[in-house]
Amino acid sequence: MSIMVSIVTTAYNHEKYIAEALESFLQQKTEYEFEILVHDDASKDNTPEIIRKYAEKYPDKIRTVFQSENQHSKGIDVYSFLKPLIRGKYIAQCEGDDFWCNKYKIQTQVSYMESHPECAYCFCNSYKVNLKSEVIGTQTPVEKSRIFSSREIIAAPEVFLATAGIMYRWEDAKKFPQEFLAGEAGDIPLRNFLMLQGNAYGFEERMCCYRVMTPGSWSDRYQREMRNDIQKFLKKNEVYIQYYKKFDQYTNGIYHKEIQPHINERLCVEYCLKKDWKKLHMSPIKEVFDKYPLKYKGILFLKYYFPFLVKFYRLLRYGKKGLHKL
């Protein structure tokens, strides 16, 4: 029987989590054949050893790629090392620190997509878990299982769904223009591109778990850079803005109404970090900024008009080390 699904997994320093991820794949109950492709980006802990043990135990299911040097730090898309290995008709993604919590995830999603060729992308609700795999919240992009139009998905917030819950056709993904890659997270550009191939379907079942703030994860780096390396963050933010403009041009403005709010939100973040109080009060950015918490806007107001007070407060609370936080 031919491979129906390729589960692609990337790992880096996930020794505490990778076994849980792999077990959740292996426990799938489905009539469809699947393979597990794992990329380790030169982890410094025991992640490679754990992956090797699983690969040795399940050689017919698991294939691996091990790096001797970290590729992500070089700006290389780590998925590029897994793409040549893909044999499945469908792709299911799940990072090494996330896992699936429904043994019928593959069966459910493939069955739907097989009977609905117009569906280019499917996803599900998820749980948010902490570092101990304890549920601490939920992510619910789907109130009730239904079809989502291309415009709905393109207009949806960037942090809309858990990547661990998605599935799409490999033939469609092969067409993805590499110039659309935006910074570290390529899932948003890919999601939007797939919406040019068909519609999407959201399952109300919670079939995956997204681990929150894993050290070194994308979300962890995002928060740290926003606090401690503003210039680096702003450069990445600009990459996303340019991506949206490219996508708008690529689609001849058909989805401009859905794309422009994303650009405005990113510009609002930029102006906040630059403490550009005037631009934050110019339309259309003002409409985005008005939705921010009052406390945050108050702090920004002080930073703009009374920077000496903020500097004095930081000095009292943190000492000289706190001055860089300005």
N, C-alpha and C positions, 0 to 999 in steps of 0.2 A: 504494500500500500504506500502511495506517495505521501510525502510530508505535506500536511495541510497548514500547520501553524509553526512559525519560527518565533520563539520567545527570545527577545534580545535583552540582555542584562549587562549593565556596566557597573563595576565595583571599584572602590578606592577606600582602603582602610575600613572595611566593613566586616571585620572579623566577628563582631558581636551580632551581626544581622544576616550575613549572606546565607548561612545554613537555613534560616527560617524562610528566606526567599526561595531557595532551591527546593526545599521540601514542599512548599506551597504549589510549585509547578509540578513536581513529580506526583503529587497526590490528586491531580486532575482526573476526573472520571469522564471520559469522552470516547466517542466512536472514532474521533479524528486523530490521525497520527501527528505528533508534534516533536519538535527538537528544541533544545535549550542552548543558546549561544551566549557565552559569558566572556566579557572583556575585563581584565584586571589591569589598571593603569599604574603599575609599579607600586603597589601598596607597600607600606613600610611595616605593617603588622602581619598577622597570620592569615590574612584573607587568601593569598595565593595557595597556601597549603590546604586550606579547607576546600577550595574550589577543586584542586587536584584530586583530593580524596573522593569527592562526589563524581568527578569525571572518570576516575578509575573504576568506581562502583557501577556507574551507569554509562558505559562507553557508547551504547547505542542511542543514548538520549542527549548527552552533554558534549559539546565541543567548545574548546577554549582558545583564548588569545591572551598571552601574558607579555607585558611590556617590561623592559629592563630600565627604561627611563619614562618618567611621567609625560604623557603626550598632551594632556589637557593644558599643562602649564606652558606648552609651546604654541598654544592656540589651535591645536589640531582637533578636529571633530573625531572623538573616539569611536563613534558609530561607524566611521569609514573603514575600520578594521574588521567589523562584523558583516558589513554588507556583502562582501564577496562570498561569504559562507552561507548566506541565506538560501534555503531550498523551499521554504513554505510559500503557499499562496497568500497567506495572511501573516501580518506582523502583530505581535502583542509585546508591548514594552513594559518593563518593570525594573526600576533601579535596584541595586543590590541591598539597599537599606529599607526597601518597601516589600510588601508581600501580598499574596492573594488570600482571601478568607472565604472563598466560595469554591468548592470542588468542581462546580459545573460551569465555571466562567468560560472556558474554551468552548464547551458544548453549546452553551446559551448564545454566545456571540457569533460563532461560526454558523450555527444553524440559521440564525436570522439573516446574516449577510449572504449566505448561499441562496436563500429563497427571496432575497431582495437585492438584485444586482444594481439597483439605483442607489443603494446605500454605500457611501464611500468611507464612512467613518462611524464607529460606534464607541460608546463610553458608558460609564456607570457611576452611581453614587459611591462614596467611600467613607471609611472611618479615618480619623486622625489619631495616631497613637504616639506615645512618648518613647523614650529610649528603652523602656522596659516592656514595650509592646502592649501597654495598657491604653485602652480607648479614652481619649480626652476630649473628643469632639467628633463632628461629622462634616462632610462636605457634600452638599445636596444640590447639584445643578439640575436634577430631574425630580420634579414633584410626583409625576406619574409617567410611566414609560410611554414614549411618543417619538414621532419624527420631528427633527429640527431642520429648519430650512438653512440654506447656506448663509443667508443674511443674518439669521439669529446667531450662528456660531461665530461668524466674523465680527459681529458687534459685541459678542460676549466678553466679559472681563478677561484679562490675560490669565489671572489665577482663577480659573473657572471650574476646572476639573482635575482629578488626579491622573497623571500620566500612566500610573500603574493599572488604570482601568480601561485603556483604549485598545482598539484593534482597527486595522485598516488593510487594504490590499497592497501587496508588494508591487504589483504592476503599476499601480497609481503612484506609489512613492518613488519609483524609479525615475519618474518624469520631473521630480522636484528640482527646480533650478538652484544650484548651489549658491548663487549670488544672493539668494533669499535668506541664507543663514544669518541669524541676528545674535551676535554675542554668544553667551554660553548656552542659552536655551534655544534649541532649534525646534522645540515642540510646537510653539505658537505659529511660526511661519509654515511648518508642515501642516498643521491643523487647518490653517487658512487656505493653503494650496489645495488640499484634499477636498475642500468645499467647492472647488471649481470643477471637481470630477463627479459630484453627486451630492445627495443630502446626508444627514447624520441621524443616528438613532440613539436615544438615551435610555438606559435601563434604570428603573427605580431601585433595583436590588443593590445592596452594598456588597460588592464583590472583591474589593481590595482595601488595603490599609496603607495610608501615606504617613511615613514617620516624620514628625515635625522637628526641625532644627537639629538634625544630625550634624555633629562637628564636621566641617569641611564640605557639607552639602551646598547646593546652589542657594537655597534659602538662607543658610548660615552665612555664606560669603556675601550675599546681597546685603544683609543687615550690617555686617561688620564693615564692609566697604562704604556704605552710606554714612556710618558713624566716623570711621577712622581714615578713609582714603577717598575723600570727596572727588578729587580730580579723576581718579581711576573710575569711580562710579559714573561720573558725568560723561566720560568717553564711551562707556558701555551704553549709557542711556541714549546718547546720540546715535549709536549704531542701530538701536531699535527705531528711532525716529526716521532714520534714512531707510530702514527696511520698509516701514509703512508707506513711505512715499514711493518706493520702488514698486510695491505691490499695487498701490493705487494706479500708477502709470501702467503697469503690466496688465491690469484689468480694465484699462481705458476709462477709469473713473466710475465704473458701474457700481462699485461698493464704496464710493467716496463718503457717503453719509455714515456708513458703518466704521470706516477707517479713521476719519478725522477726530472723533472723540478719543481714540487711543493716542494720537499725536498730542492732543491737548493735555491729556493726563500726564504724559511724559514731560511735556514742556512745563507743566505746573510743578512737577517734582524738581526739574532743573532750576526754576526760578526760586523755589523754596530753599534749595541748597545754596544758591548764590545770594540768598537773602534780598532778592530783587522785588521789594515791596510794590513798586510802581507797576511792573509788568504783571504782577499777581492780581492787580485790580483793573486790568484791561481785558475787555471781552475778546475772545471767548474763554480765556483762562480764568477769569473771575468766577464764571459759573462752576468751574471745577473746584477752585479754591474755597468757594462758599460752603462746600460740603465737608471741608476739613473740620476736625474737632476745634472747639473754641479755645481750649487750652493751648493747642499747638499754634494756632494763629496768634494768640497773645504773646507767646515766646518769640515768634518770628517778628512781631511788631517791635518788641523790646530790642531784638538783635539789630533791627534796621535803624530805629530812631535813638536808642539808648545803648549802644554797644559797650560803653564803659561800665554800665551797671551789670551787664551779663558777664563781662570780663572779671569784675570785682567779685561777683558771686562764685564764679568758677575757681578763682584763686583761693577764696575762703574755704570752699568745700573740697577741692581736689589738690590744691597746691599748684605748683608750676606745671605739673603734668596735665592739669585740666585745661590749660590754655589752648591746647591744640584742638579741643573739641569745638572751638568757636567756628 
